[in-house]
Amino acid sequence: MKREFNLDAELIPSSGGVFEVILGQELIYSKQALGRHAEDDEVAALVRKRLP
């Protein structure tokens, strides 16, 4: 994230297999909601769509 988007990422420990990505105040990916892991480059593509 830092290299491509110049964004700092923060890992917040959790339990139960939760993996969510929040950009600003927007939830852009949720493993729990989708019921699957992110595919290769999926999270980066979601970030790209939301940045100017």
mmCIF file of the N, C-alpha and C atoms, coordinates in Angstrom:
data_MODEL
# 
_entry.id   MODEL 
# 
loop_
_atom_site.group_PDB 
_atom_site.id 
_atom_site.type_symbol 
_atom_site.label_atom_id 
_atom_site.label_alt_id 
_atom_site.label_comp_id 
_atom_site.label_asym_id 
_atom_site.label_entity_id 
_atom_site.label_seq_id 
_atom_site.pdbx_PDB_ins_code 
_atom_site.Cartn_x 
_atom_site.Cartn_y 
_atom_site.Cartn_z 
_atom_site.occupancy 
_atom_site.B_iso_or_equiv 
_atom_site.pdbx_formal_charge 
_atom_site.auth_seq_id 
_atom_site.auth_comp_id 
_atom_site.auth_asym_id 
_atom_site.auth_atom_id 
_atom_site.pdbx_PDB_model_num 
ATOM 1   N N  . MET A 1 1  ? 0.821   -1.183  0.000  1.00 0.00 ? 1  MET A N  1 
ATOM 2   C CA . MET A 1 1  ? 0.000   0.000   0.000  1.00 0.00 ? 1  MET A CA 1 
ATOM 3   C C  . MET A 1 1  ? 0.873   1.259   0.000  1.00 0.00 ? 1  MET A C  1 
ATOM 4   N N  . LYS A 1 2  ? 1.913   1.239   0.772  1.00 0.00 ? 2  LYS A N  1 
ATOM 5   C CA . LYS A 1 2  ? 2.775   2.413   0.863  1.00 0.00 ? 2  LYS A CA 1 
ATOM 6   C C  . LYS A 1 2  ? 3.449   2.686   -0.478 1.00 0.00 ? 2  LYS A C  1 
ATOM 7   N N  . ARG A 1 3  ? 3.982   1.660   -1.097 1.00 0.00 ? 3  ARG A N  1 
ATOM 8   C CA . ARG A 1 3  ? 4.740   1.833   -2.333 1.00 0.00 ? 3  ARG A CA 1 
ATOM 9   C C  . ARG A 1 3  ? 3.864   2.301   -3.491 1.00 0.00 ? 3  ARG A C  1 
ATOM 10  N N  . GLU A 1 4  ? 2.728   1.655   -3.696 1.00 0.00 ? 4  GLU A N  1 
ATOM 11  C CA . GLU A 1 4  ? 1.898   1.993   -4.848 1.00 0.00 ? 4  GLU A CA 1 
ATOM 12  C C  . GLU A 1 4  ? 1.015   3.213   -4.620 1.00 0.00 ? 4  GLU A C  1 
ATOM 13  N N  . PHE A 1 5  ? 0.455   3.331   -3.408 1.00 0.00 ? 5  PHE A N  1 
ATOM 14  C CA . PHE A 1 5  ? -0.533  4.377   -3.159 1.00 0.00 ? 5  PHE A CA 1 
ATOM 15  C C  . PHE A 1 5  ? -0.068  5.467   -2.193 1.00 0.00 ? 5  PHE A C  1 
ATOM 16  N N  . ASN A 1 6  ? 1.117   5.284   -1.602 1.00 0.00 ? 6  ASN A N  1 
ATOM 17  C CA . ASN A 1 6  ? 1.618   6.192   -0.579 1.00 0.00 ? 6  ASN A CA 1 
ATOM 18  C C  . ASN A 1 6  ? 0.638   6.285   0.594  1.00 0.00 ? 6  ASN A C  1 
ATOM 19  N N  . LEU A 1 7  ? 0.068   5.131   0.956  1.00 0.00 ? 7  LEU A N  1 
ATOM 20  C CA . LEU A 1 7  ? -0.873  5.040   2.074  1.00 0.00 ? 7  LEU A CA 1 
ATOM 21  C C  . LEU A 1 7  ? -0.268  4.164   3.158  1.00 0.00 ? 7  LEU A C  1 
ATOM 22  N N  . ASP A 1 8  ? -0.493  4.529   4.405  1.00 0.00 ? 8  ASP A N  1 
ATOM 23  C CA . ASP A 1 8  ? -0.082  3.686   5.514  1.00 0.00 ? 8  ASP A CA 1 
ATOM 24  C C  . ASP A 1 8  ? -1.197  2.701   5.817  1.00 0.00 ? 8  ASP A C  1 
ATOM 25  N N  . ALA A 1 9  ? -0.851  1.444   6.007  1.00 0.00 ? 9  ALA A N  1 
ATOM 26  C CA . ALA A 1 9  ? -1.822  0.415   6.366  1.00 0.00 ? 9  ALA A CA 1 
ATOM 27  C C  . ALA A 1 9  ? -1.623  0.047   7.824  1.00 0.00 ? 9  ALA A C  1 
ATOM 28  N N  . GLU A 1 10 ? -2.704  -0.242  8.490  1.00 0.00 ? 10 GLU A N  1 
ATOM 29  C CA . GLU A 1 10 ? -2.653  -0.629  9.901  1.00 0.00 ? 10 GLU A CA 1 
ATOM 30  C C  . GLU A 1 10 ? -3.327  -1.983  10.060 1.00 0.00 ? 10 GLU A C  1 
ATOM 31  N N  . LEU A 1 11 ? -2.626  -2.903  10.687 1.00 0.00 ? 11 LEU A N  1 
ATOM 32  C CA . LEU A 1 11 ? -3.189  -4.213  10.979 1.00 0.00 ? 11 LEU A CA 1 
ATOM 33  C C  . LEU A 1 11 ? -3.749  -4.178  12.391 1.00 0.00 ? 11 LEU A C  1 
ATOM 34  N N  . ILE A 1 12 ? -5.037  -4.461  12.512 1.00 0.00 ? 12 ILE A N  1 
ATOM 35  C CA . ILE A 1 12 ? -5.687  -4.492  13.815 1.00 0.00 ? 12 ILE A CA 1 
ATOM 36  C C  . ILE A 1 12 ? -6.003  -5.945  14.130 1.00 0.00 ? 12 ILE A C  1 
ATOM 37  N N  . PRO A 1 13 ? -5.328  -6.512  15.128 1.00 0.00 ? 13 PRO A N  1 
ATOM 38  C CA . PRO A 1 13 ? -5.559  -7.914  15.470 1.00 0.00 ? 13 PRO A CA 1 
ATOM 39  C C  . PRO A 1 13 ? -7.028  -8.175  15.812 1.00 0.00 ? 13 PRO A C  1 
ATOM 40  N N  . SER A 1 14 ? -7.483  -9.338  15.397 1.00 0.00 ? 14 SER A N  1 
ATOM 41  C CA . SER A 1 14 ? -8.858  -9.737  15.630 1.00 0.00 ? 14 SER A CA 1 
ATOM 42  C C  . SER A 1 14 ? -8.899  -11.246 15.775 1.00 0.00 ? 14 SER A C  1 
ATOM 43  N N  . SER A 1 15 ? -10.091 -11.778 15.879 1.00 0.00 ? 15 SER A N  1 
ATOM 44  C CA . SER A 1 15 ? -10.237 -13.230 15.948 1.00 0.00 ? 15 SER A CA 1 
ATOM 45  C C  . SER A 1 15 ? -11.381 -13.651 15.047 1.00 0.00 ? 15 SER A C  1 
ATOM 46  N N  . GLY A 1 16 ? -11.474 -14.920 14.809 1.00 0.00 ? 16 GLY A N  1 
ATOM 47  C CA . GLY A 1 16 ? -12.577 -15.448 14.028 1.00 0.00 ? 16 GLY A CA 1 
ATOM 48  C C  . GLY A 1 16 ? -12.434 -15.304 12.532 1.00 0.00 ? 16 GLY A C  1 
ATOM 49  N N  . GLY A 1 17 ? -11.219 -15.037 12.039 1.00 0.00 ? 17 GLY A N  1 
ATOM 50  C CA . GLY A 1 17 ? -11.007 -14.974 10.607 1.00 0.00 ? 17 GLY A CA 1 
ATOM 51  C C  . GLY A 1 17 ? -11.508 -13.706 9.946  1.00 0.00 ? 17 GLY A C  1 
ATOM 52  N N  . VAL A 1 18 ? -11.711 -12.652 10.708 1.00 0.00 ? 18 VAL A N  1 
ATOM 53  C CA . VAL A 1 18 ? -12.191 -11.389 10.140 1.00 0.00 ? 18 VAL A CA 1 
ATOM 54  C C  . VAL A 1 18 ? -11.066 -10.714 9.374  1.00 0.00 ? 18 VAL A C  1 
ATOM 55  N N  . PHE A 1 19 ? -11.340 -10.299 8.144  1.00 0.00 ? 19 PHE A N  1 
ATOM 56  C CA . PHE A 1 19 ? -10.397 -9.524  7.350  1.00 0.00 ? 19 PHE A CA 1 
ATOM 57  C C  . PHE A 1 19 ? -11.204 -8.459  6.644  1.00 0.00 ? 19 PHE A C  1 
ATOM 58  N N  . GLU A 1 20 ? -11.018 -7.211  7.062  1.00 0.00 ? 20 GLU A N  1 
ATOM 59  C CA . GLU A 1 20 ? -11.734 -6.097  6.460  1.00 0.00 ? 20 GLU A CA 1 
ATOM 60  C C  . GLU A 1 20 ? -10.742 -5.012  6.071  1.00 0.00 ? 20 GLU A C  1 
ATOM 61  N N  . VAL A 1 21 ? -11.054 -4.324  5.003  1.00 0.00 ? 21 VAL A N  1 
ATOM 62  C CA . VAL A 1 21 ? -10.221 -3.217  4.547  1.00 0.00 ? 21 VAL A CA 1 
ATOM 63  C C  . VAL A 1 21 ? -11.105 -1.974  4.533  1.00 0.00 ? 21 VAL A C  1 
ATOM 64  N N  . ILE A 1 22 ? -10.648 -0.966  5.259  1.00 0.00 ? 22 ILE A N  1 
ATOM 65  C CA . ILE A 1 22 ? -11.376 0.294   5.348  1.00 0.00 ? 22 ILE A CA 1 
ATOM 66  C C  . ILE A 1 22 ? -10.479 1.381   4.775  1.00 0.00 ? 22 ILE A C  1 
ATOM 67  N N  . LEU A 1 23 ? -11.015 2.165   3.862  1.00 0.00 ? 23 LEU A N  1 
ATOM 68  C CA . LEU A 1 23 ? -10.284 3.278   3.263  1.00 0.00 ? 23 LEU A CA 1 
ATOM 69  C C  . LEU A 1 23 ? -11.027 4.543   3.662  1.00 0.00 ? 23 LEU A C  1 
ATOM 70  N N  . GLY A 1 24 ? -10.375 5.371   4.475  1.00 0.00 ? 24 GLY A N  1 
ATOM 71  C CA . GLY A 1 24 ? -11.073 6.524   5.053  1.00 0.00 ? 24 GLY A CA 1 
ATOM 72  C C  . GLY A 1 24 ? -12.114 6.001   6.016  1.00 0.00 ? 24 GLY A C  1 
ATOM 73  N N  . GLN A 1 25 ? -13.344 6.254   5.748  1.00 0.00 ? 25 GLN A N  1 
ATOM 74  C CA . GLN A 1 25 ? -14.454 5.751   6.569  1.00 0.00 ? 25 GLN A CA 1 
ATOM 75  C C  . GLN A 1 25 ? -15.249 4.655   5.863  1.00 0.00 ? 25 GLN A C  1 
ATOM 76  N N  . GLU A 1 26 ? -14.808 4.251   4.658  1.00 0.00 ? 26 GLU A N  1 
ATOM 77  C CA . GLU A 1 26 ? -15.568 3.314   3.839  1.00 0.00 ? 26 GLU A CA 1 
ATOM 78  C C  . GLU A 1 26 ? -14.999 1.898   3.906  1.00 0.00 ? 26 GLU A C  1 
ATOM 79  N N  . LEU A 1 27 ? -15.857 0.948   4.212  1.00 0.00 ? 27 LEU A N  1 
ATOM 80  C CA . LEU A 1 27 ? -15.483 -0.465  4.169  1.00 0.00 ? 27 LEU A CA 1 
ATOM 81  C C  . LEU A 1 27 ? -15.465 -0.872  2.701  1.00 0.00 ? 27 LEU A C  1 
ATOM 82  N N  . ILE A 1 28 ? -14.285 -1.243  2.191  1.00 0.00 ? 28 ILE A N  1 
ATOM 83  C CA . ILE A 1 28 ? -14.197 -1.579  0.769  1.00 0.00 ? 28 ILE A CA 1 
ATOM 84  C C  . ILE A 1 28 ? -14.037 -3.076  0.516  1.00 0.00 ? 28 ILE A C  1 
ATOM 85  N N  . TYR A 1 29 ? -13.684 -3.836  1.560  1.00 0.00 ? 29 TYR A N  1 
ATOM 86  C CA . TYR A 1 29 ? -13.601 -5.289  1.408  1.00 0.00 ? 29 TYR A CA 1 
ATOM 87  C C  . TYR A 1 29 ? -13.891 -5.937  2.760  1.00 0.00 ? 29 TYR A C  1 
ATOM 88  N N  . SER A 1 30 ? -14.706 -6.970  2.749  1.00 0.00 ? 30 SER A N  1 
ATOM 89  C CA . SER A 1 30 ? -15.001 -7.727  3.963  1.00 0.00 ? 30 SER A CA 1 
ATOM 90  C C  . SER A 1 30 ? -15.047 -9.214  3.633  1.00 0.00 ? 30 SER A C  1 
ATOM 91  N N  . LYS A 1 31 ? -14.095 -9.950  4.174  1.00 0.00 ? 31 LYS A N  1 
ATOM 92  C CA . LYS A 1 31 ? -14.077 -11.403 3.981  1.00 0.00 ? 31 LYS A CA 1 
ATOM 93  C C  . LYS A 1 31 ? -15.335 -12.019 4.571  1.00 0.00 ? 31 LYS A C  1 
ATOM 94  N N  . GLN A 1 32 ? -15.751 -11.502 5.706  1.00 0.00 ? 32 GLN A N  1 
ATOM 95  C CA . GLN A 1 32 ? -16.940 -12.044 6.380  1.00 0.00 ? 32 GLN A CA 1 
ATOM 96  C C  . GLN A 1 32 ? -18.195 -11.837 5.522  1.00 0.00 ? 32 GLN A C  1 
ATOM 97  N N  . ALA A 1 33 ? -18.351 -10.657 4.954  1.00 0.00 ? 33 ALA A N  1 
ATOM 98  C CA . ALA A 1 33 ? -19.536 -10.376 4.142  1.00 0.00 ? 33 ALA A CA 1 
ATOM 99  C C  . ALA A 1 33 ? -19.548 -11.195 2.854  1.00 0.00 ? 33 ALA A C  1 
ATOM 100 N N  . LEU A 1 34 ? -18.367 -11.368 2.243  1.00 0.00 ? 34 LEU A N  1 
ATOM 101 C CA . LEU A 1 34 ? -18.285 -12.091 0.976  1.00 0.00 ? 34 LEU A CA 1 
ATOM 102 C C  . LEU A 1 34 ? -18.137 -13.595 1.160  1.00 0.00 ? 34 LEU A C  1 
ATOM 103 N N  . GLY A 1 35 ? -17.685 -14.010 2.343  1.00 0.00 ? 35 GLY A N  1 
ATOM 104 C CA . GLY A 1 35 ? -17.521 -15.431 2.610  1.00 0.00 ? 35 GLY A CA 1 
ATOM 105 C C  . GLY A 1 35 ? -16.327 -16.053 1.913  1.00 0.00 ? 35 GLY A C  1 
ATOM 106 N N  . ARG A 1 36 ? -15.332 -15.211 1.568  1.00 0.00 ? 36 ARG A N  1 
ATOM 107 C CA . ARG A 1 36 ? -14.150 -15.737 0.878  1.00 0.00 ? 36 ARG A CA 1 
ATOM 108 C C  . ARG A 1 36 ? -12.969 -14.800 1.106  1.00 0.00 ? 36 ARG A C  1 
ATOM 109 N N  . HIS A 1 37 ? -11.772 -15.338 0.851  1.00 0.00 ? 37 HIS A N  1 
ATOM 110 C CA . HIS A 1 37 ? -10.552 -14.526 0.909  1.00 0.00 ? 37 HIS A CA 1 
ATOM 111 C C  . HIS A 1 37 ? -10.483 -13.644 -0.338 1.00 0.00 ? 37 HIS A C  1 
ATOM 112 N N  . ALA A 1 38 ? -9.773  -12.551 -0.226 1.00 0.00 ? 38 ALA A N  1 
ATOM 113 C CA . ALA A 1 38 ? -9.551  -11.683 -1.391 1.00 0.00 ? 38 ALA A CA 1 
ATOM 114 C C  . ALA A 1 38 ? -8.681  -12.410 -2.403 1.00 0.00 ? 38 ALA A C  1 
ATOM 115 N N  . GLU A 1 39 ? -8.969  -12.203 -3.672 1.00 0.00 ? 39 GLU A N  1 
ATOM 116 C CA . GLU A 1 39 ? -8.147  -12.773 -4.738 1.00 0.00 ? 39 GLU A CA 1 
ATOM 117 C C  . GLU A 1 39 ? -6.919  -11.894 -4.942 1.00 0.00 ? 39 GLU A C  1 
ATOM 118 N N  . ASP A 1 40 ? -5.932  -12.419 -5.657 1.00 0.00 ? 40 ASP A N  1 
ATOM 119 C CA . ASP A 1 40 ? -4.715  -11.654 -5.945 1.00 0.00 ? 40 ASP A CA 1 
ATOM 120 C C  . ASP A 1 40 ? -5.073  -10.287 -6.519 1.00 0.00 ? 40 ASP A C  1 
ATOM 121 N N  . ASP A 1 41 ? -4.508  -9.247  -5.966 1.00 0.00 ? 41 ASP A N  1 
ATOM 122 C CA . ASP A 1 41 ? -4.660  -7.864  -6.418 1.00 0.00 ? 41 ASP A CA 1 
ATOM 123 C C  . ASP A 1 41 ? -6.073  -7.296  -6.246 1.00 0.00 ? 41 ASP A C  1 
ATOM 124 N N  . GLU A 1 42 ? -6.988  -8.042  -5.649 1.00 0.00 ? 42 GLU A N  1 
ATOM 125 C CA . GLU A 1 42 ? -8.365  -7.565  -5.502 1.00 0.00 ? 42 GLU A CA 1 
ATOM 126 C C  . GLU A 1 42 ? -8.454  -6.329  -4.614 1.00 0.00 ? 42 GLU A C  1 
ATOM 127 N N  . VAL A 1 43 ? -7.780  -6.356  -3.477 1.00 0.00 ? 43 VAL A N  1 
ATOM 128 C CA . VAL A 1 43 ? -7.836  -5.216  -2.563 1.00 0.00 ? 43 VAL A CA 1 
ATOM 129 C C  . VAL A 1 43 ? -7.183  -3.995  -3.200 1.00 0.00 ? 43 VAL A C  1 
ATOM 130 N N  . ALA A 1 44 ? -6.046  -4.178  -3.844 1.00 0.00 ? 44 ALA A N  1 
ATOM 131 C CA . ALA A 1 44 ? -5.373  -3.070  -4.510 1.00 0.00 ? 44 ALA A CA 1 
ATOM 132 C C  . ALA A 1 44 ? -6.273  -2.472  -5.598 1.00 0.00 ? 44 ALA A C  1 
ATOM 133 N N  . ALA A 1 45 ? -6.977  -3.304  -6.343 1.00 0.00 ? 45 ALA A N  1 
ATOM 134 C CA . ALA A 1 45 ? -7.886  -2.814  -7.381 1.00 0.00 ? 45 ALA A CA 1 
ATOM 135 C C  . ALA A 1 45 ? -9.012  -1.988  -6.770 1.00 0.00 ? 45 ALA A C  1 
ATOM 136 N N  . LEU A 1 46 ? -9.521  -2.415  -5.632 1.00 0.00 ? 46 LEU A N  1 
ATOM 137 C CA . LEU A 1 46 ? -10.575 -1.658  -4.954 1.00 0.00 ? 46 LEU A CA 1 
ATOM 138 C C  . LEU A 1 46 ? -10.064 -0.301  -4.482 1.00 0.00 ? 46 LEU A C  1 
ATOM 139 N N  . VAL A 1 47 ? -8.826  -0.268  -3.998 1.00 0.00 ? 47 VAL A N  1 
ATOM 140 C CA . VAL A 1 47 ? -8.236  0.999   -3.578 1.00 0.00 ? 47 VAL A CA 1 
ATOM 141 C C  . VAL A 1 47 ? -8.047  1.898   -4.801 1.00 0.00 ? 47 VAL A C  1 
ATOM 142 N N  . ARG A 1 48 ? -7.528  1.355   -5.899 1.00 0.00 ? 48 ARG A N  1 
ATOM 143 C CA . ARG A 1 48 ? -7.308  2.144   -7.113 1.00 0.00 ? 48 ARG A CA 1 
ATOM 144 C C  . ARG A 1 48 ? -8.597  2.817   -7.588 1.00 0.00 ? 48 ARG A C  1 
ATOM 145 N N  . LYS A 1 49 ? -9.722  2.107   -7.505 1.00 0.00 ? 49 LYS A N  1 
ATOM 146 C CA . LYS A 1 49 ? -11.005 2.644   -7.970 1.00 0.00 ? 49 LYS A CA 1 
ATOM 147 C C  . LYS A 1 49 ? -11.463 3.832   -7.126 1.00 0.00 ? 49 LYS A C  1 
ATOM 148 N N  . ARG A 1 50 ? -10.983 3.928   -5.894 1.00 0.00 ? 50 ARG A N  1 
ATOM 149 C CA . ARG A 1 50 ? -11.471 4.972   -5.003 1.00 0.00 ? 50 ARG A CA 1 
ATOM 150 C C  . ARG A 1 50 ? -10.528 6.159   -4.850 1.00 0.00 ? 50 ARG A C  1 
ATOM 151 N N  . LEU A 1 51 ? -9.328  6.033   -5.377 1.00 0.00 ? 51 LEU A N  1 
ATOM 152 C CA . LEU A 1 51 ? -8.372  7.149   -5.273 1.00 0.00 ? 51 LEU A CA 1 
ATOM 153 C C  . LEU A 1 51 ? -8.407  7.979   -6.558 1.00 0.00 ? 51 LEU A C  1 
ATOM 154 N N  . PRO A 1 52 ? -8.182  9.283   -6.399 1.00 0.00 ? 52 PRO A N  1 
ATOM 155 C CA . PRO A 1 52 ? -8.167  10.149  -7.586 1.00 0.00 ? 52 PRO A CA 1 
ATOM 156 C C  . PRO A 1 52 ? -6.992  9.855   -8.497 1.00 0.00 ? 52 PRO A C  1 
# 
